[in-house]
Amino acid sequence: MAQHRAPHTLTAGTILVARSMGEQTDVSFYQVLKATPRTVTVRPVAAAKDHDHQAMTYRARPVPEAFTSGPFRRTVVNFEGTERIAVGYRLNARRWDEQPEHGSTYA
C-alpha cells in the first residue's frame, strides 16, 4: 500500500470524480485546470443527474466548464496504481472513466 509522489499523468481538462460513502452516496466532479509534475489545480464542476426517484438513486455525469466554486491545488498521489487527490476529509478524487457514476439520496 505504498503511496508514491512520482510524476503523474493528469493534464488540463481531465475530469476527476469523488464518491463519498455513508448512508447515501454523493458524487462530485472536478476539472483539472493546470498540472505540474507533482500537483494539479482543480475546480469543482456541476453534475448532470438522471434521477430514479422511486429507488432514490441517480446516475451522474460531469458538466465540464460549469464551475461551482473556486480553484484549489493538490498533490497527486499514486495509491495502489490509481492517481488520486484529496478533496475532503477521507475523500479522494480519481480520474473519471467516462461512465455514469451511481449515487443515492434520501429525497
N, CA and C atoms as a LAMMPS dump frame, in Angstrom:
ITEM: TIMESTEP
0
ITEM: NUMBER OF ATOMS
321
ITEM: BOX BOUNDS ff ff ff
-5.0000000000000000e+02 5.0000000000000000e+02
-5.0000000000000000e+02 5.0000000000000000e+02
-5.0000000000000000e+02 5.0000000000000000e+02
ITEM: ATOMS id mol type element x y z
1 1 1 N 0.808 -1.19 0
2 1 2 C 0 0 0
3 1 3 C 0.852 1.254 0
4 2 1 N 1.9 1.227 -0.712
5 2 2 C 2.79 2.384 -0.76
6 2 3 C 2.178 3.514 -1.557
7 3 1 N 2.416 4.735 -1.09
8 3 2 C 1.992 5.919 -1.813
9 3 3 C 3.23 6.503 -2.476
10 4 1 N 3.098 6.856 -3.738
11 4 2 C 4.227 7.376 -4.477
12 4 3 C 3.93 8.785 -4.947
13 5 1 N 4.926 9.629 -4.917
14 5 2 C 4.771 11.001 -5.387
15 5 3 C 5.599 11.213 -6.643
16 6 1 N 5.614 10.233 -7.513
17 6 2 C 6.299 10.342 -8.799
18 6 3 C 5.457 11.213 -9.72
19 7 1 N 6.022 11.705 -10.824
20 7 2 C 5.234 12.495 -11.772
21 7 3 C 3.975 11.723 -12.186
22 8 1 N 2.891 12.445 -12.351
23 8 2 C 1.593 11.843 -12.671
24 8 3 C 1.244 12.087 -14.145
25 9 1 N 0.089 11.563 -14.569
26 9 2 C -0.33 11.677 -15.965
27 9 3 C -1.561 12.557 -16.144
28 10 1 N -2.008 13.254 -15.09
29 10 2 C -3.178 14.121 -15.204
30 10 3 C -2.805 15.394 -15.95
31 11 1 N -3.686 15.836 -16.846
32 11 2 C -3.429 17.036 -17.65
33 11 3 C -4.633 17.976 -17.579
34 12 1 N -4.433 19.214 -18.007
35 12 2 C -5.524 20.192 -18.035
36 12 3 C -6.687 19.622 -18.837
37 13 1 N -7.896 19.752 -18.284
38 13 2 C -9.092 19.24 -18.927
39 13 3 C -9.553 17.899 -18.398
40 14 1 N -8.663 17.164 -17.722
41 14 2 C -9.031 15.865 -17.161
42 14 3 C -10.119 16.062 -16.106
43 15 1 N -11.097 15.166 -16.108
44 15 2 C -12.162 15.188 -15.107
45 15 3 C -11.863 14.123 -14.054
46 16 1 N -11.999 14.52 -12.786
47 16 2 C -11.83 13.616 -11.662
48 16 3 C -13.175 13.445 -10.967
49 17 1 N -13.354 12.313 -10.311
50 17 2 C -14.601 12.036 -9.605
51 17 3 C -14.306 11.566 -8.184
52 18 1 N -15.159 11.983 -7.261
53 18 2 C -15.081 11.53 -5.87
54 18 3 C -16.452 11.007 -5.472
55 19 1 N -16.451 9.913 -4.728
56 19 2 C -17.702 9.326 -4.23
57 19 3 C -17.585 9.183 -2.724
58 20 1 N -18.471 9.869 -2.003
59 20 2 C -18.484 9.725 -0.549
60 20 3 C -19.466 8.632 -0.192
61 21 1 N -19.029 7.748 0.666
62 21 2 C -19.854 6.608 1.06
63 21 3 C -20.369 6.826 2.475
64 22 1 N -21.558 6.398 2.695
65 22 2 C -22.189 6.504 4.001
66 22 3 C -23.613 6.023 3.84
67 23 1 N -24.537 6.664 4.553
68 23 2 C -25.933 6.291 4.41
69 23 3 C -26.446 6.623 3.019
70 24 1 N -25.815 7.6 2.385
71 24 2 C -26.108 7.89 0.991
72 24 3 C -24.777 8.101 0.279
73 25 1 N -24.777 7.943 -1.034
74 25 2 C -23.553 8.099 -1.806
75 25 3 C -23.637 9.386 -2.6
76 26 1 N -22.761 10.337 -2.283
77 26 2 C -22.696 11.591 -3.023
78 26 3 C -21.583 11.496 -4.05
79 27 1 N -21.823 12.042 -5.235
80 27 2 C -20.84 12.042 -6.312
81 27 3 C -20.487 13.49 -6.623
82 28 1 N -19.197 13.785 -6.711
83 28 2 C -18.755 15.128 -7.096
84 28 3 C -17.65 15.017 -8.14
85 29 1 N -17.596 16.027 -9.009
86 29 2 C -16.638 16.038 -10.111
87 29 3 C -15.745 17.267 -10.025
88 30 1 N -14.519 17.123 -10.555
89 30 2 C -13.521 18.189 -10.543
90 30 3 C -12.826 18.207 -11.89
91 31 1 N -12.525 19.396 -12.384
92 31 2 C -11.823 19.535 -13.659
93 31 3 C -10.428 20.072 -13.397
94 32 1 N -9.428 19.408 -13.977
95 32 2 C -8.047 19.86 -13.83
96 32 3 C -7.854 21.104 -14.699
97 33 1 N -7.373 22.18 -14.078
98 33 2 C -7.101 23.421 -14.799
99 33 3 C -5.635 23.535 -15.201
100 34 1 N -4.77 23.045 -14.309
101 34 2 C -3.325 23.176 -14.517
102 34 3 C -2.64 21.998 -13.836
103 35 1 N -1.561 21.53 -14.437
104 35 2 C -0.813 20.418 -13.852
105 35 3 C 0.675 20.738 -13.835
106 36 1 N 1.327 20.381 -12.741
107 36 2 C 2.774 20.413 -12.636
108 36 3 C 3.203 18.955 -12.475
109 37 1 N 4.492 18.647 -12.439
110 37 2 C 4.89 17.242 -12.303
111 37 3 C 4.327 16.534 -11.063
112 38 1 N 4.004 17.262 -10.009
113 38 2 C 3.527 16.604 -8.786
114 38 3 C 2.167 17.101 -8.282
115 39 1 N 1.636 18.181 -8.845
116 39 2 C 0.381 18.735 -8.348
117 39 3 C -0.589 19.027 -9.491
118 40 1 N -1.849 19.261 -9.104
119 40 2 C -2.857 19.75 -10.046
120 40 3 C -3.643 20.858 -9.368
121 41 1 N -4.118 21.793 -10.172
122 41 2 C -5.08 22.793 -9.724
123 41 3 C -6.403 22.393 -10.337
124 42 1 N -7.427 22.238 -9.505
125 42 2 C -8.733 21.772 -9.965
126 42 3 C -9.822 22.733 -9.518
127 43 1 N -10.978 22.626 -10.174
128 43 2 C -12.182 23.336 -9.752
129 43 3 C -13.341 22.357 -9.79
130 44 1 N -14.223 22.402 -8.8
131 44 2 C -15.417 21.56 -8.842
132 44 3 C -16.305 21.967 -10.015
133 45 1 N -16.93 20.981 -10.655
134 45 2 C -17.871 21.245 -11.745
135 45 3 C -19.219 20.622 -11.404
136 46 1 N -20.25 21.153 -12.026
137 46 2 C -21.609 20.659 -11.813
138 46 3 C -21.754 19.237 -12.335
139 47 1 N -22.773 18.567 -11.827
140 47 2 C -23.099 17.215 -12.284
141 47 3 C -24.497 17.213 -12.877
142 48 1 N -24.641 16.574 -14.036
143 48 2 C -25.957 16.335 -14.621
144 48 3 C -26.419 14.996 -14.071
145 49 1 N -27.584 14.989 -13.417
146 49 2 C -28.047 13.776 -12.749
147 49 3 C -29.352 13.279 -13.362
148 50 1 N -29.382 11.993 -13.636
149 50 2 C -30.582 11.309 -14.098
150 50 3 C -31.126 10.549 -12.899
151 51 1 N -32.211 11.068 -12.303
152 51 2 C -32.748 10.51 -11.055
153 51 3 C -33.728 9.373 -11.289
154 52 1 N -33.645 8.383 -10.422
155 52 2 C -34.667 7.348 -10.298
156 52 3 C -35.253 7.576 -8.908
157 53 1 N -36.306 8.404 -8.843
158 53 2 C -36.854 8.818 -7.549
159 53 3 C -37.412 7.649 -6.744
160 54 1 N -37.967 6.655 -7.429
161 54 2 C -38.527 5.514 -6.72
162 54 3 C -37.442 4.73 -5.97
163 55 1 N -36.291 4.569 -6.608
164 55 2 C -35.186 3.827 -5.987
165 55 3 C -34.266 4.73 -5.168
166 56 1 N -34.512 6.053 -5.207
167 56 2 C -33.69 7.055 -4.525
168 56 3 C -32.216 6.968 -4.954
169 57 1 N -32.006 6.78 -6.245
170 57 2 C -30.659 6.722 -6.805
171 57 3 C -30.558 7.677 -7.99
172 58 1 N -29.359 7.907 -8.436
173 58 2 C -29.144 8.71 -9.635
174 58 3 C -27.878 8.25 -10.329
175 59 1 N -27.783 8.623 -11.6
176 59 2 C -26.574 8.419 -12.393
177 59 3 C -26.088 9.812 -12.773
178 60 1 N -24.82 10.09 -12.486
179 60 2 C -24.291 11.438 -12.683
180 60 3 C -23.164 11.455 -13.707
181 61 1 N -23.139 12.554 -14.456
182 61 2 C -22.057 12.837 -15.405
183 61 3 C -21.607 14.276 -15.153
184 62 1 N -20.326 14.569 -15.322
185 62 2 C -19.857 15.938 -15.102
186 62 3 C -20.304 16.873 -16.226
187 63 1 N -20.361 18.149 -15.911
188 63 2 C -20.626 19.19 -16.896
189 63 3 C -19.35 20.036 -16.959
190 64 1 N -18.42 19.689 -17.87
191 64 2 C -17.154 20.429 -17.95
192 64 3 C -17.38 21.925 -18.137
193 65 1 N -16.521 22.703 -17.521
194 65 2 C -16.537 24.164 -17.57
195 65 3 C -17.682 24.787 -16.773
196 66 1 N -18.586 24.002 -16.196
197 66 2 C -19.682 24.525 -15.365
198 66 3 C -19.199 24.531 -13.91
199 67 1 N -18.31 25.459 -13.617
200 67 2 C -17.658 25.507 -12.312
201 67 3 C -18.625 25.921 -11.21
202 68 1 N -18.504 25.269 -10.06
203 68 2 C -19.403 25.542 -8.943
204 68 3 C -18.734 26.282 -7.792
205 69 1 N -17.415 26.349 -7.788
206 69 2 C -16.684 27.14 -6.792
207 69 3 C -15.256 27.351 -7.282
208 70 1 N -14.452 27.957 -6.436
209 70 2 C -13.117 28.355 -6.835
210 70 3 C -12.111 27.221 -6.932
211 71 1 N -10.953 27.526 -7.543
212 71 2 C -9.913 26.517 -7.728
213 71 3 C -9.128 26.234 -6.451
214 72 1 N -8.545 25.057 -6.398
215 72 2 C -7.617 24.707 -5.322
216 72 3 C -6.565 23.756 -5.884
217 73 1 N -5.42 23.712 -5.207
218 73 2 C -4.277 22.911 -5.667
219 73 3 C -4.046 21.744 -4.72
220 74 1 N -3.74 20.579 -5.31
221 74 2 C -3.487 19.385 -4.509
222 74 3 C -2.319 18.591 -5.078
223 75 1 N -1.643 17.859 -4.211
224 75 2 C -0.599 16.932 -4.62
225 75 3 C -1.265 15.655 -5.126
226 76 1 N -0.767 15.14 -6.234
227 76 2 C -1.284 13.889 -6.789
228 76 3 C -0.517 12.743 -6.164
229 77 1 N -1.249 11.755 -5.659
230 77 2 C -0.662 10.581 -5.03
231 77 3 C -1.104 9.353 -5.804
232 78 1 N -0.156 8.461 -6.075
233 78 2 C -0.488 7.19 -6.713
234 78 3 C -0.668 6.175 -5.596
235 79 1 N -1.908 5.75 -5.401
236 79 2 C -2.227 4.807 -4.34
237 79 3 C -2.761 3.533 -4.976
238 80 1 N -2.032 2.444 -4.816
239 80 2 C -2.396 1.151 -5.376
240 80 3 C -2.702 1.24 -6.873
241 81 1 N -1.869 1.998 -7.586
242 81 2 C -1.981 2.081 -9.037
243 81 3 C -2.976 3.093 -9.563
244 82 1 N -3.609 3.868 -8.686
245 82 2 C -4.589 4.867 -9.107
246 82 3 C -4.15 6.244 -8.644
247 83 1 N -4.085 7.191 -9.579
248 83 2 C -3.734 8.561 -9.229
249 83 3 C -4.929 9.215 -8.553
250 84 1 N -4.673 9.836 -7.403
251 84 2 C -5.739 10.432 -6.601
252 84 3 C -5.298 11.763 -6.025
253 85 1 N -6.297 12.594 -5.709
254 85 2 C -6.046 13.805 -4.947
255 85 3 C -7.039 13.842 -3.789
256 86 1 N -6.647 14.452 -2.697
257 86 2 C -7.544 14.633 -1.554
258 86 3 C -8.433 15.84 -1.828
259 87 1 N -9.748 15.654 -1.686
260 87 2 C -10.683 16.767 -1.891
261 87 3 C -11.511 17.054 -0.644
262 88 1 N -11.355 16.256 0.378
263 88 2 C -12.073 16.452 1.629
264 88 3 C -11.597 15.446 2.656
265 89 1 N -12.187 15.511 3.832
266 89 2 C -11.825 14.582 4.898
267 89 3 C -12.199 13.169 4.463
268 90 1 N -11.189 12.31 4.352
269 90 2 C -11.385 10.92 3.909
270 90 3 C -12.087 10.829 2.553
271 91 1 N -11.861 11.811 1.704
272 91 2 C -12.498 11.83 0.384
273 91 3 C -11.442 12.128 -0.669
274 92 1 N -11.257 11.19 -1.58
275 92 2 C -10.281 11.323 -2.655
276 92 3 C -10.971 11.288 -4.007
277 93 1 N -10.4 12.015 -4.955
278 93 2 C -10.914 12.013 -6.33
279 93 3 C -9.919 11.29 -7.22
280 94 1 N -10.451 10.524 -8.169
281 94 2 C -9.645 9.777 -9.136
282 94 3 C -10.097 10.161 -10.542
283 95 1 N -9.334 9.756 -11.538
284 95 2 C -9.691 10.035 -12.928
285 95 3 C -11.057 9.404 -13.237
286 96 1 N -11.951 10.194 -13.844
287 96 2 C -13.273 9.698 -14.222
288 96 3 C -13.132 8.809 -15.446
289 97 1 N -13.802 7.664 -15.46
290 97 2 C -13.677 6.7 -16.562
291 97 3 C -14.714 6.91 -17.674
292 98 1 N -15.385 8.042 -17.658
293 98 2 C -16.373 8.443 -18.669
294 98 3 C -17.635 7.588 -18.665
295 99 1 N -17.864 6.871 -17.575
296 99 2 C -19.096 6.121 -17.379
297 99 3 C -19.908 6.849 -16.302
298 100 1 N -21.246 6.826 -16.42
299 100 2 C -22.048 7.48 -15.377
300 100 3 C -21.712 6.912 -13.994
301 101 1 N -21.655 7.789 -13.021
302 101 2 C -21.381 7.388 -11.642
303 101 3 C -22.699 7.249 -10.895
304 102 1 N -22.829 6.207 -10.101
305 102 2 C -24.061 5.953 -9.367
306 102 3 C -24.007 6.586 -7.991
307 103 1 N -25.092 7.271 -7.64
308 103 2 C -25.216 7.883 -6.326
309 103 3 C -26.564 7.557 -5.744
310 104 1 N -26.759 7.928 -4.489
311 104 2 C -28.042 7.685 -3.84
312 104 3 C -28.415 8.889 -2.98
313 105 1 N -29.718 9.054 -2.764
314 105 2 C -30.232 10.182 -1.988
315 105 3 C -31.355 9.712 -1.072
316 106 1 N -31.779 10.603 -0.186
317 106 2 C -32.929 10.314 0.657
318 106 3 C -34.207 10.878 0.077
319 107 1 N -34.084 11.943 -0.7
320 107 2 C -35.301 12.556 -1.247
321 107 3 C -35.068 13.039 -2.653
